[in-house]
């Protein structure tokens, strides 16, 4: 895939150093706290039920970061001139167990099988502080499409916000315009603030 910014590259997360992921998430704020585990919570789990160190450990396991030879990973990492600047969570939809089990946005008003592994999902587009509003989320969304298609997905979905009146902590799900720019189309609008965006391959 060709990116608009020649200094920007997006790679599978297993090709990134684990330290790079932590640089992206920072040492405070939603990314640092979540470690992209919101949709990975197991039944009866909450962020209070296991420490930050365990969340970071699970992310390392899920991404297989630092292992370029691995053929298993759960996301993408963006670099700008060699500096780690963005994280995208993308993998088969059932891998996001919390999304399938308890998050109503993807399912309201649709006849979808939540356990269909041929449908992939983008649940997080997180750009490092200091690098936001520079097209990194759009580049990652575009890369996610190719990443899913190359791995046999028949479709890919995202669940972005539609309104500009959001706080920064909410933007990890992406915006409607970000997904539109990557070729997604709106398939449902389950709430006033959220839409389901999709590409069928």
C-alpha atoms as a printed R data frame, in Angstrom:
    type eleno elety resid chain resno       x       y      z
1   ATOM     1    CA   UNK     A     1   0.000   0.000  0.000
2   ATOM     2    CA   UNK     A     2   1.210   3.512 -0.862
3   ATOM     3    CA   UNK     A     3   0.900   6.068  1.932
4   ATOM     4    CA   UNK     A     4   0.581   9.801  1.297
5   ATOM     5    CA   UNK     A     5   3.477  10.640  3.622
6   ATOM     6    CA   UNK     A     6   6.694   8.962  2.392
7   ATOM     7    CA   UNK     A     7   8.102   9.015  5.933
8   ATOM     8    CA   UNK     A     8   5.152   7.021  7.288
9   ATOM     9    CA   UNK     A     9   5.095   3.231  7.366
10  ATOM    10    CA   UNK     A    10   2.696   0.737  8.923
11  ATOM    11    CA   UNK     A    11   3.882  -2.756  9.889
12  ATOM    12    CA   UNK     A    12   2.387  -5.830 11.587
13  ATOM    13    CA   UNK     A    13   2.816  -5.456 15.330
14  ATOM    14    CA   UNK     A    14   5.034  -8.521 15.633
15  ATOM    15    CA   UNK     A    15   7.618  -6.592 13.575
16  ATOM    16    CA   UNK     A    16   7.615  -3.770 16.141
17  ATOM    17    CA   UNK     A    17   9.600  -3.724 19.363
18  ATOM    18    CA   UNK     A    18   7.471  -4.115 22.486
19  ATOM    19    CA   UNK     A    19   9.060  -0.911 23.796
20  ATOM    20    CA   UNK     A    20   7.661   0.906 20.763
21  ATOM    21    CA   UNK     A    21   4.115  -0.049 21.736
22  ATOM    22    CA   UNK     A    22   4.632   1.402 25.190
23  ATOM    23    CA   UNK     A    23   6.037   4.613 23.714
24  ATOM    24    CA   UNK     A    24   2.847   4.949 21.658
25  ATOM    25    CA   UNK     A    25   0.559   4.366 24.655
26  ATOM    26    CA   UNK     A    26   2.593   6.699 26.871
27  ATOM    27    CA   UNK     A    27   2.819   6.751 30.635
28  ATOM    28    CA   UNK     A    28  -0.643   8.171 31.375
29  ATOM    29    CA   UNK     A    29  -4.052   8.525 29.777
30  ATOM    30    CA   UNK     A    30  -6.453   6.053 28.202
31  ATOM    31    CA   UNK     A    31  -3.917   4.214 26.050
32  ATOM    32    CA   UNK     A    32  -1.585   3.594 28.969
33  ATOM    33    CA   UNK     A    33  -4.427   2.403 31.204
34  ATOM    34    CA   UNK     A    34  -6.189   0.252 28.610
35  ATOM    35    CA   UNK     A    35  -3.250  -1.411 26.812
36  ATOM    36    CA   UNK     A    36  -5.901  -2.200 24.188
37  ATOM    37    CA   UNK     A    37  -7.654  -4.694 26.465
38  ATOM    38    CA   UNK     A    38 -11.137  -3.151 26.559
39  ATOM    39    CA   UNK     A    39 -12.570  -5.620 24.041
40  ATOM    40    CA   UNK     A    40 -10.366  -8.455 25.291
41  ATOM    41    CA   UNK     A    41 -11.812  -8.658 28.805
42  ATOM    42    CA   UNK     A    42 -12.898 -12.126 29.800
43  ATOM    43    CA   UNK     A    43 -16.254 -12.825 31.496
44  ATOM    44    CA   UNK     A    44 -16.493 -11.094 34.884
45  ATOM    45    CA   UNK     A    45 -13.225  -9.236 34.335
46  ATOM    46    CA   UNK     A    46 -12.745  -5.490 34.675
47  ATOM    47    CA   UNK     A    47  -9.723  -3.218 34.625
48  ATOM    48    CA   UNK     A    48  -9.894  -3.231 38.418
49  ATOM    49    CA   UNK     A    49  -9.613  -7.011 38.570
50  ATOM    50    CA   UNK     A    50  -6.105  -7.275 37.163
51  ATOM    51    CA   UNK     A    51  -3.167  -4.859 37.267
52  ATOM    52    CA   UNK     A    52  -1.716  -2.724 34.512
53  ATOM    53    CA   UNK     A    53   1.297  -5.026 34.284
54  ATOM    54    CA   UNK     A    54  -0.997  -7.927 33.379
55  ATOM    55    CA   UNK     A    55  -2.712  -5.844 30.684
56  ATOM    56    CA   UNK     A    56   0.653  -4.939 29.173
57  ATOM    57    CA   UNK     A    57   1.725  -8.594 29.335
58  ATOM    58    CA   UNK     A    58  -1.431  -9.689 27.513
59  ATOM    59    CA   UNK     A    59  -0.822  -7.088 24.806
60  ATOM    60    CA   UNK     A    60   2.700  -8.428 24.297
61  ATOM    61    CA   UNK     A    61   1.319 -11.950 23.970
62  ATOM    62    CA   UNK     A    62  -1.466 -10.894 21.588
63  ATOM    63    CA   UNK     A    63   0.828  -8.923 19.299
64  ATOM    64    CA   UNK     A    64   3.881 -11.183 19.569
65  ATOM    65    CA   UNK     A    65   5.808  -7.915 19.399
66  ATOM    66    CA   UNK     A    66   9.526  -8.173 18.863
67  ATOM    67    CA   UNK     A    67   9.175 -11.411 16.893
68  ATOM    68    CA   UNK     A    68   9.389 -10.547 13.173
69  ATOM    69    CA   UNK     A    69   9.312 -14.201 12.157
70  ATOM    70    CA   UNK     A    70   5.919 -14.798 13.760
71  ATOM    71    CA   UNK     A    71   2.873 -15.332 11.573
72  ATOM    72    CA   UNK     A    72   0.521 -14.415 14.424
73  ATOM    73    CA   UNK     A    73  -0.226 -10.883 15.534
74  ATOM    74    CA   UNK     A    74  -3.209  -8.787 16.531
75  ATOM    75    CA   UNK     A    75  -2.487  -5.368 15.152
76  ATOM    76    CA   UNK     A    76  -0.429  -2.804 13.298
77  ATOM    77    CA   UNK     A    77   2.126  -0.213 14.356
78  ATOM    78    CA   UNK     A    78   2.777   3.047 12.512
79  ATOM    79    CA   UNK     A    79   6.184   4.708 12.279
80  ATOM    80    CA   UNK     A    80   6.961   8.235 11.160
81  ATOM    81    CA   UNK     A    81  10.583   8.634 10.093
82  ATOM    82    CA   UNK     A    82  11.423   5.660 12.280
83  ATOM    83    CA   UNK     A    83   9.566   6.956 15.340
84  ATOM    84    CA   UNK     A    84   6.682   4.786 16.681
85  ATOM    85    CA   UNK     A    85   3.534   6.925 16.425
86  ATOM    86    CA   UNK     A    86   0.405   4.789 16.125
87  ATOM    87    CA   UNK     A    87  -1.368   1.562 17.040
88  ATOM    88    CA   UNK     A    88  -4.245  -0.160 15.230
89  ATOM    89    CA   UNK     A    89  -6.080  -3.151 16.721
90  ATOM    90    CA   UNK     A    90  -7.280  -5.316 13.821
91  ATOM    91    CA   UNK     A    91  -7.990  -9.044 13.753
92  ATOM    92    CA   UNK     A    92 -10.876 -11.505 13.267
93  ATOM    93    CA   UNK     A    93 -13.918 -10.139 15.045
94  ATOM    94    CA   UNK     A    94 -14.414 -13.098 17.455
95  ATOM    95    CA   UNK     A    95 -10.937 -12.454 18.893
96  ATOM    96    CA   UNK     A    96 -12.428  -9.349 20.520
97  ATOM    97    CA   UNK     A    97 -14.359 -11.398 23.051
98  ATOM    98    CA   UNK     A    98 -15.839  -8.393 24.851
99  ATOM    99    CA   UNK     A    99 -17.041  -6.926 21.568
100 ATOM   100    CA   UNK     A   100 -18.818 -10.160 20.691
101 ATOM   101    CA   UNK     A   101 -20.161 -10.809 24.177
102 ATOM   102    CA   UNK     A   102 -21.350  -7.507 25.562
103 ATOM   103    CA   UNK     A   103 -20.854  -4.519 23.268
104 ATOM   104    CA   UNK     A   104 -24.173  -3.786 21.575
105 ATOM   105    CA   UNK     A   105 -23.090  -1.274 18.912
106 ATOM   106    CA   UNK     A   106 -22.090  -3.814 16.227
107 ATOM   107    CA   UNK     A   107 -25.256  -5.866 16.546
108 ATOM   108    CA   UNK     A   108 -28.223  -3.520 17.047
109 ATOM   109    CA   UNK     A   109 -30.521  -3.685 14.040
110 ATOM   110    CA   UNK     A   110 -28.363  -6.196 12.149
111 ATOM   111    CA   UNK     A   111 -28.534  -9.915 11.486
112 ATOM   112    CA   UNK     A   112 -24.860 -10.697 11.973
113 ATOM   113    CA   UNK     A   113 -23.206 -13.785 13.371
114 ATOM   114    CA   UNK     A   114 -20.821 -12.302 15.967
115 ATOM   115    CA   UNK     A   115 -18.665 -15.434 15.862
116 ATOM   116    CA   UNK     A   116 -17.982 -15.292 12.102
117 ATOM   117    CA   UNK     A   117 -14.175 -15.281 11.973
118 ATOM   118    CA   UNK     A   118 -14.131 -14.298  8.300
119 ATOM   119    CA   UNK     A   119 -15.242 -10.806  9.349
120 ATOM   120    CA   UNK     A   120 -12.420  -8.740 10.819
121 ATOM   121    CA   UNK     A   121 -12.765  -5.702 13.057
122 ATOM   122    CA   UNK     A   122 -10.827  -2.509 13.705
123 ATOM   123    CA   UNK     A   123 -11.496  -1.596 17.328
124 ATOM   124    CA   UNK     A   124  -8.728   0.888 18.036
125 ATOM   125    CA   UNK     A   125  -6.854   3.584 16.112
126 ATOM   126    CA   UNK     A   126  -4.575   5.194 18.650
127 ATOM   127    CA   UNK     A   127  -2.090   7.915 17.739
128 ATOM   128    CA   UNK     A   128   0.709   8.876 20.086
129 ATOM   129    CA   UNK     A   129   0.467  12.244 21.822
130 ATOM   130    CA   UNK     A   130   2.329  14.887 19.846
131 ATOM   131    CA   UNK     A   131   1.590  13.250 16.492
132 ATOM   132    CA   UNK     A   132  -2.191  13.573 16.288
133 ATOM   133    CA   UNK     A   133  -4.112  15.279 13.476
134 ATOM   134    CA   UNK     A   134  -1.438  14.357 10.953
135 ATOM   135    CA   UNK     A   135  -3.145  11.565  8.988
136 ATOM   136    CA   UNK     A   136  -1.728   8.658 10.981
137 ATOM   137    CA   UNK     A   137  -5.139   7.170 11.853
138 ATOM   138    CA   UNK     A   138  -6.173   7.309  8.194
139 ATOM   139    CA   UNK     A   139  -2.988   5.558  7.139
140 ATOM   140    CA   UNK     A   140  -3.547   2.835  9.733
141 ATOM   141    CA   UNK     A   141  -7.170   2.322  8.677
142 ATOM   142    CA   UNK     A   142  -6.042   1.931  5.062
143 ATOM   143    CA   UNK     A   143  -3.310  -0.505  6.106
144 ATOM   144    CA   UNK     A   144  -5.823  -2.504  8.167
145 ATOM   145    CA   UNK     A   145  -7.900  -3.124  5.053
146 ATOM   146    CA   UNK     A   146  -4.929  -4.628  3.212
147 ATOM   147    CA   UNK     A   147  -3.804  -6.536  6.302
148 ATOM   148    CA   UNK     A   148  -7.210  -8.219  6.694
149 ATOM   149    CA   UNK     A   149  -7.683  -8.915  2.988
150 ATOM   150    CA   UNK     A   150  -4.243 -10.522  2.659
151 ATOM   151    CA   UNK     A   151  -5.094 -12.835  5.551
152 ATOM   152    CA   UNK     A   152  -8.310 -14.122  4.044
153 ATOM   153    CA   UNK     A   153 -10.960 -11.855  5.532
154 ATOM   154    CA   UNK     A   154 -14.183 -11.609  3.541
155 ATOM   155    CA   UNK     A   155 -15.091  -8.316  5.234
156 ATOM   156    CA   UNK     A   156 -13.754  -5.770  7.692
157 ATOM   157    CA   UNK     A   157 -15.671  -3.498 10.050
158 ATOM   158    CA   UNK     A   158 -15.110  -0.474 12.283
159 ATOM   159    CA   UNK     A   159 -17.350   1.208 14.858
160 ATOM   160    CA   UNK     A   160 -16.404   4.899 14.815
161 ATOM   161    CA   UNK     A   161 -17.847   8.066 16.270
162 ATOM   162    CA   UNK     A   162 -19.873  10.417 14.097
163 ATOM   163    CA   UNK     A   163 -19.688  13.617 16.104
164 ATOM   164    CA   UNK     A   164 -16.924  16.167 16.509
165 ATOM   165    CA   UNK     A   165 -18.015  16.843 20.092
166 ATOM   166    CA   UNK     A   166 -15.910  14.145 21.706
167 ATOM   167    CA   UNK     A   167 -13.104  14.085 24.224
168 ATOM   168    CA   UNK     A   168  -9.693  12.771 23.171
169 ATOM   169    CA   UNK     A   169 -10.154   9.583 25.201
170 ATOM   170    CA   UNK     A   170 -13.056   8.566 22.961
171 ATOM   171    CA   UNK     A   171 -11.216   8.898 19.677
172 ATOM   172    CA   UNK     A   172  -9.458   5.549 19.953
173 ATOM   173    CA   UNK     A   173 -12.364   4.024 18.009
174 ATOM   174    CA   UNK     A   174 -11.728   6.366 15.081
175 ATOM   175    CA   UNK     A   175 -14.039   8.769 13.302
176 ATOM   176    CA   UNK     A   176 -16.472   8.241 10.466
177 ATOM   177    CA   UNK     A   177 -14.345  10.350  8.125
178 ATOM   178    CA   UNK     A   178 -11.258   8.236  8.866
179 ATOM   179    CA   UNK     A   179 -13.054   5.065  7.822
180 ATOM   180    CA   UNK     A   180 -14.663   6.707  4.797
181 ATOM   181    CA   UNK     A   181 -11.220   7.748  3.580
182 ATOM   182    CA   UNK     A   182 -10.112   4.101  3.787
183 ATOM   183    CA   UNK     A   183 -13.036   2.937  1.627
184 ATOM   184    CA   UNK     A   184 -15.495   1.834  4.307
185 ATOM   185    CA   UNK     A   185 -19.207   2.526  3.892
186 ATOM   186    CA   UNK     A   186 -21.838   2.972  6.593
187 ATOM   187    CA   UNK     A   187 -24.048  -0.078  7.085
188 ATOM   188    CA   UNK     A   188 -25.919   0.889 10.251
189 ATOM   189    CA   UNK     A   189 -26.262   3.635 12.842
190 ATOM   190    CA   UNK     A   190 -27.129   1.983 16.147
191 ATOM   191    CA   UNK     A   191 -26.774   5.161 18.234
192 ATOM   192    CA   UNK     A   192 -26.705   8.910 17.616
193 ATOM   193    CA   UNK     A   193 -22.933   8.948 18.050
194 ATOM   194    CA   UNK     A   194 -21.790   5.621 16.592
195 ATOM   195    CA   UNK     A   195 -21.980   3.931 13.212
196 ATOM   196    CA   UNK     A   196 -20.937   0.572 11.838
197 ATOM   197    CA   UNK     A   197 -18.641   0.958  8.822
198 ATOM   198    CA   UNK     A   198 -17.734  -1.992  6.571
199 ATOM   199    CA   UNK     A   199 -15.927  -3.202  3.476
200 ATOM   200    CA   UNK     A   200 -16.917  -6.493  1.845
201 ATOM   201    CA   UNK     A   201 -14.095  -7.977 -0.194
